[in-house]
């Protein structure tokens, strides 16, 4: 009997304790009234401005004011909570309010935006008009500086490549290559001089000179030389319009800005090509303005005579002999005068050069010449046909 009573009693006690442990936390959370209607937020901000209200500050609307304004009296208040309740008419009213912004009002908004943009553009134009004349010119236009020199002054063909044999005491000791190109109105001239194995052990020569004409207003020259114990690597830029020169020595890392007295100044290679296009007459002189060996100098060139010379391969050439009066070292580290034989024809190609270096007299003779004529430009009538 006692066993039968004790077991139900224990079960009832455990059930009471389980319900107590479950309901105690729920009581701490409070009660919830499922019959109470859902309340609107107590503070709602709605921006229903049109373009005419652009200058008015935003107005904060409470839930009660929103209900009374939008619902049009359809909302009721709960007396116990003093909070507004909104029926189905709220959704309909909000939808109707969105539809009340008609097409004319939307067009008015677009007109305001376009007017603002037009006003901004007008203010920009007014600002430019009130600028000084020089500043307004800088804003509105870009002035293209015309070239001072043209490619036709230096090179009559599109491309020219001249190959030479260098001899000393009647024996070949090296080679040279002179090449010029007209690249869309910009001239590029290069000269390469190298000694062969027989001379390299006594007097190695490895010279490279490149000249570029840019926009007809700038000449950029790079000179890398090795002649015996002499080594150099330098370059300079001629600013023809400004009559200035900037040179830089890559070995010593020294540089300098200098002025020249004329815009006609050229580097030595460009001066030589310019001289070829001059009307050379025996007994007269030409004057070159050049920048060479890091200094400006004038080089008088005497036109001595006409002469027929022999070239390698049992060839003959009619030439005009000229003698420039160098005051600088020039392309080679010379110790004597330089004499040049130019072909006595329209090309005026240099066919022979003689000069003196520390080891003796050096003779440079033309081996081959390659030329590429520029394509003729079609006239407007030919293009139409």
Rosetta blueprint (number, residue, H / E / L):
1 X L
2 X H
3 X H
4 X H
5 X H
6 X H
7 X H
8 X H
9 X H
10 X H
11 X H
12 X H
13 X H
14 X H
15 X H
16 X H
17 X H
18 X H
19 X H
20 X H
21 X H
22 X H
23 X H
24 X H
25 X H
26 X H
27 X H
28 X H
29 X H
30 X L
31 X L
32 X L
33 X L
34 X L
35 X L
36 X L
37 X L
38 X L
39 X L
40 X L
41 X L
42 X L
43 X E
44 X E
45 X L
46 X L
47 X L
48 X L
49 X L
50 X L
51 X H
52 X H
53 X H
54 X L
55 X L
56 X L
57 X L
58 X L
59 X L
60 X L
61 X E
62 X E
63 X H
64 X H
65 X H
66 X H
67 X H
68 X H
69 X H
70 X H
71 X L
72 X L
73 X L
74 X L
75 X L
76 X E
77 X E
78 X E
79 X L
80 X L
81 X L
82 X L
83 X E
84 X E
85 X E
86 X L
87 X L
88 X L
89 X H
90 X H
91 X H
92 X H
93 X H
94 X H
95 X H
96 X H
97 X H
98 X H
99 X H
100 X L
101 X L
102 X L
103 X H
104 X H
105 X H
106 X H
107 X H
108 X H
109 X H
110 X H
111 X H
112 X H
113 X H
114 X H
115 X H
116 X H
117 X H
118 X H
119 X H
120 X H
121 X H
122 X H
123 X H
124 X H
125 X H
126 X H
127 X H
128 X H
129 X H
130 X L
131 X L
132 X L
133 X H
134 X H
135 X H
136 X H
137 X H
138 X H
139 X H
140 X H
141 X L
142 X L
143 X L
144 X L
145 X L
146 X L
147 X L
148 X L
149 X L
150 X L
151 X H
152 X H
153 X H
154 X L
155 X L
156 X L
157 X L
158 X L
159 X E
160 X E
161 X E
162 X E
163 X E
164 X E
165 X E
166 X E
167 X E
168 X E
169 X L
170 X L
171 X E
172 X E
173 X E
174 X E
175 X E
176 X E
177 X E
178 X E
179 X E
180 X E
181 X E
182 X E
183 X E
184 X L
185 X L
186 X E
187 X E
188 X E
189 X E
190 X E
191 X E
192 X E
193 X E
194 X E
195 X E
196 X L
197 X H
198 X H
199 X H
200 X H
201 X H
202 X H
203 X H
204 X L
205 X E
206 X E
207 X E
208 X E
209 X E
210 X E
211 X E
212 X E
213 X E
214 X E
215 X L
216 X L
217 X L
218 X E
219 X E
220 X E
221 X E
222 X E
223 X E
224 X E
225 X E
226 X E
227 X E
228 X L
229 X L
230 X E
231 X E
232 X E
233 X E
234 X E
235 X E
236 X E
237 X E
238 X E
239 X E
240 X L
241 X L
242 X L
243 X L
244 X E
245 X E
246 X E
247 X E
248 X E
249 X E
250 X L
251 X L
252 X L
253 X L
254 X E
255 X E
256 X E
257 X E
258 X E
259 X E
260 X L
261 X L
262 X L
263 X L
264 X L
265 X L
266 X E
267 X L
268 X H
269 X H
270 X H
271 X H
272 X H
273 X H
274 X H
275 X H
276 X H
277 X L
278 X L
279 X L
280 X L
281 X L
282 X L
283 X L
284 X L
285 X E
286 X E
287 X E
288 X E
289 X E
290 X E
291 X E
292 X E
293 X L
294 X L
295 X E
296 X E
297 X E
298 X E
299 X E
300 X E
301 X E
302 X E
303 X E
304 X E
305 X E
306 X E
307 X E
308 X E
309 X E
310 X E
311 X E
312 X L
313 X L
314 X L
315 X E
316 X E
317 X E
318 X E
319 X E
320 X E
321 X E
322 X E
323 X E
324 X E
325 X L
326 X L
327 X L
328 X L
329 X L
330 X L
331 X L
332 X L
333 X L
334 X L
335 X L
336 X L
337 X L
338 X L
339 X E
340 X E
341 X E
342 X E
343 X E
344 X L
345 X L
346 X L
347 X L
348 X L
349 X L
350 X E
351 X E
352 X E
353 X E
354 X E
355 X E
356 X E
357 X E
358 X L
359 X L
360 X E
361 X E
362 X E
363 X E
364 X E
365 X E
366 X E
367 X E
368 X E
369 X E
370 X E
371 X E
372 X E
373 X L
374 X L
375 X L
376 X L
377 X L
378 X L
379 X L
380 X H
381 X H
382 X H
383 X H
384 X H
385 X L
